[in-house]
Amino acid sequence: MSDNANNQGKPAEKPFRVVLASASPRRRELLEQAGVTFTVHASEVDESLEPDLLANPPEACKKLAERKAGAVVQEILADPAFEGMLIVIGSDTMVVKDGDIFGKPKSASDATRMLRRLSGATHEVITAVSVWMVSAEAVDPALAADDDSGNISLGFRTFCDTSRVTFHELTDERIREYLACGESFDKAGAYAVQGEGAKLVKHIDGYKSTVIGLPVERLVKEFPDLI
């Protein structure tokens, strides 16, 4: 049997590797479910924002997604042995109510405050995705000190996706019960829609994946080569 026959039905090997610039297990699960083959490379970045960005949540979210992906790209390119093509995906998620950005709660009282504000109302969940495309040619070791010896090209595109989430009316007792399950404290807005927090939600207008942290439906639509 010929090699061509053996290879029939097998997906063609992609000319690039995909890197998820996030340690979030939720984003990893979403990308896996979408059928994307990838590795994980997370980097710590400064998530503080200038006042003008705080007043513009979509732009703030895009800026943080770009920082996360860009930091990973810098670390990868710092390796002189790197060559080939990469797609690096960074993401950031914000919960916004009446123009206020809700981050991760700092305490039980902070989480209670957030959930009281979200109770019986509709808020926005914004997730920004920054996709960086990187290509580097092999460097001749004899010319390693020459800045022009390697050819690196890169570009990126960032988009935002927004879902509107409406909560049931929450009593203080219901809030205490939810906080006791322990899933609030590493989540923006103090709830996890993929966990027990789903019981707090009355309706989602938009992608649930956006609320979880990575709008994979839109990602693979805009970047179909990922799958």
C-alpha positions in Angstrom: 0.0 0.0 0.0 1.3 3.4 -0.9 2.1 6.2 1.5 -0.6 8.2 -0.1 -3.1 5.5 0.7 -1.9 5.2 4.3 -2.3 9.0 4.7 -5.9 9.1 3.4 -8.3 10.2 6.0 -5.6 11.7 8.3 -5.8 15.4 8.9 -3.0 17.3 7.3 -0.3 18.5 9.7 -0.6 22.2 10.3 2.3 24.5 9.5 2.0 26.2 12.8 1.7 25.4 16.5 -1.1 27.0 18.7 -0.3 28.3 22.2 -2.9 29.3 24.8 -1.5 32.1 26.8 -3.6 31.3 29.9 -3.4 28.8 32.8 -7.2 28.9 33.1 -8.6 25.3 33.1 -11.9 26.7 31.8 -10.3 28.3 28.8 -8.3 25.1 28.1 -11.4 23.0 28.3 -13.3 25.3 25.9 -10.4 25.2 23.3 -10.2 21.4 23.6 -14.0 21.1 23.0 -13.6 23.3 19.9 -11.2 20.7 18.5 -8.1 22.9 18.6 -4.7 21.2 19.3 -2.6 23.5 21.5 -0.1 23.8 24.3 -0.3 26.1 27.3 2.3 28.8 28.1 1.1 31.3 30.7 3.0 34.4 31.8 2.4 36.8 34.7 1.5 40.3 33.5 0.7 43.6 35.2 -3.1 43.9 35.1 -3.3 47.4 36.4 -5.1 49.8 34.1 -4.9 53.6 33.4 -8.0 55.6 34.5 -9.0 56.3 30.9 -9.1 52.5 30.2 -11.1 51.9 33.3 -13.7 54.2 31.9 -13.9 52.1 28.7 -14.3 48.4 29.7 -14.1 46.9 26.2 -10.8 48.7 25.4 -9.5 47.7 28.9 -10.3 44.1 28.3 -8.6 44.2 24.8 -5.5 45.8 26.3 -5.2 43.0 29.0 -5.7 40.3 26.4 -2.9 41.8 24.3 -0.6 42.1 27.3 -1.1 38.4 28.1 -0.5 37.2 24.6 2.3 39.6 23.9 4.2 38.6 27.1 4.2 35.0 26.0 5.3 35.9 22.5 8.3 37.8 24.0 9.3 34.9 26.1 9.1 32.5 23.2 11.1 34.8 20.9 13.7 35.2 23.7 14.7 31.6 23.0 17.4 31.7 20.2 16.5 28.1 19.2 12.9 29.1 18.3 12.0 28.7 14.7 8.8 28.1 12.8 5.2 29.5 13.0 3.1 30.0 16.1 -0.4 31.3 16.8 -0.6 32.6 20.4 -4.1 33.2 21.9 -4.5 35.5 24.9 -7.8 36.3 26.6 -9.3 38.5 29.3 -12.8 38.6 30.8 -14.6 41.4 32.7 -17.9 41.6 34.4 -19.5 45.0 34.0 -22.5 46.5 35.7 -23.6 50.1 35.1 -20.1 50.9 33.8 -18.3 49.5 36.8 -15.8 46.7 36.3 -16.1 43.8 38.7 -12.9 42.0 39.2 -12.2 39.0 41.4 -13.5 39.5 44.9 -10.9 40.3 47.6 -13.0 38.8 50.4 -16.3 37.2 51.3 -17.8 40.7 52.0 -16.6 41.9 48.6 -18.1 38.9 46.9 -21.4 39.5 48.8 -21.4 43.1 47.6 -20.9 42.1 44.0 -23.6 39.5 44.0 -26.1 41.9 45.7 -25.5 44.3 42.8 -26.0 41.6 40.2 -29.1 40.2 41.9 -32.3 40.6 39.8 -30.5 42.6 37.1 -28.7 42.3 33.8 -25.0 42.8 33.5 -22.5 42.4 30.7 -19.6 39.9 30.5 -16.9 41.1 28.1 -14.2 38.7 26.8 -11.4 40.0 24.6 -9.3 37.6 22.6 -6.0 38.6 21.1 -4.5 36.3 18.5 -0.8 36.8 17.6 0.8 35.2 14.5 4.5 34.7 14.8 7.0 33.4 12.3 10.8 33.0 12.7 13.4 31.5 10.5 16.3 29.5 11.9 19.4 31.5 12.9 22.8 30.5 11.6 24.9 29.9 14.9 27.9 31.5 13.2 25.9 34.7 12.9 24.0 34.5 16.2 25.4 37.8 17.3 24.1 39.6 14.2 20.7 41.1 14.8 19.8 40.7 11.2 20.7 37.0 11.0 17.1 35.9 11.9 13.9 36.9 10.1 11.0 37.4 12.6 7.6 38.6 11.6 4.6 39.0 13.7 1.1 40.5 13.7 -1.9 40.4 15.9 -5.7 41.0 15.8 -7.9 41.5 18.9 -11.7 41.3 19.2 -14.2 41.6 21.9 -17.4 39.6 22.4 -20.1 40.6 24.9 -22.9 38.5 26.5 -25.7 39.9 28.6 -26.4 37.9 31.8 -29.6 38.3 33.8 -29.6 37.0 37.4 -32.5 35.8 39.5 -33.4 37.8 42.6 -30.9 36.6 45.3 -31.6 36.7 49.0 -28.7 37.2 51.4 -29.3 33.6 52.5 -28.9 32.4 48.9 -25.8 34.4 48.5 -24.3 32.9 51.7 -25.1 29.4 50.4 -23.5 30.1 47.1 -20.3 31.6 48.6 -20.0 28.5 50.9 -19.4 26.3 47.8 -16.1 28.1 47.4 -16.0 28.8 43.6 -16.4 32.6 43.8 -13.0 33.8 44.8 -11.0 33.4 41.6 -13.9 34.5 39.3 -14.6 38.0 38.0 -18.0 39.1 39.4 -17.8 36.4 42.1 -19.6 33.7 40.2 -18.9 30.8 37.8 -21.6 30.2 35.2 -20.1 26.7 34.4 -20.5 25.7 38.1 -23.0 26.2 40.9 -23.2 29.8 39.7 -25.4 28.6 36.8 -28.3 28.4 39.3 -28.0 32.1 39.9 -28.5 32.9 36.2 -32.0 33.4 34.7 -30.9 34.1 31.1 -27.9 34.6 28.9 -28.1 36.6 25.8 -25.0 35.7 23.8 -22.4 33.0 23.9 -22.1 31.1 27.2 -18.5 30.5 26.4 -17.9 34.3 26.5 -19.2 34.3 30.1 -16.9 31.3 30.9 -13.9 33.1 29.5 -13.2 32.3 25.8 -15.8 32.7 23.0 -14.6 29.7 21.0 -17.5 29.9 18.5 -16.4 33.3 17.3 -12.7 32.5 17.6 -12.9 29.5 15.2 -15.2 31.5 12.9 -12.8 34.3 12.6 -9.7 32.0 12.5 -10.9 28.8 10.8 -7.4 27.5 10.3 -7.2 26.7 14.0 -9.2 23.5 13.6 
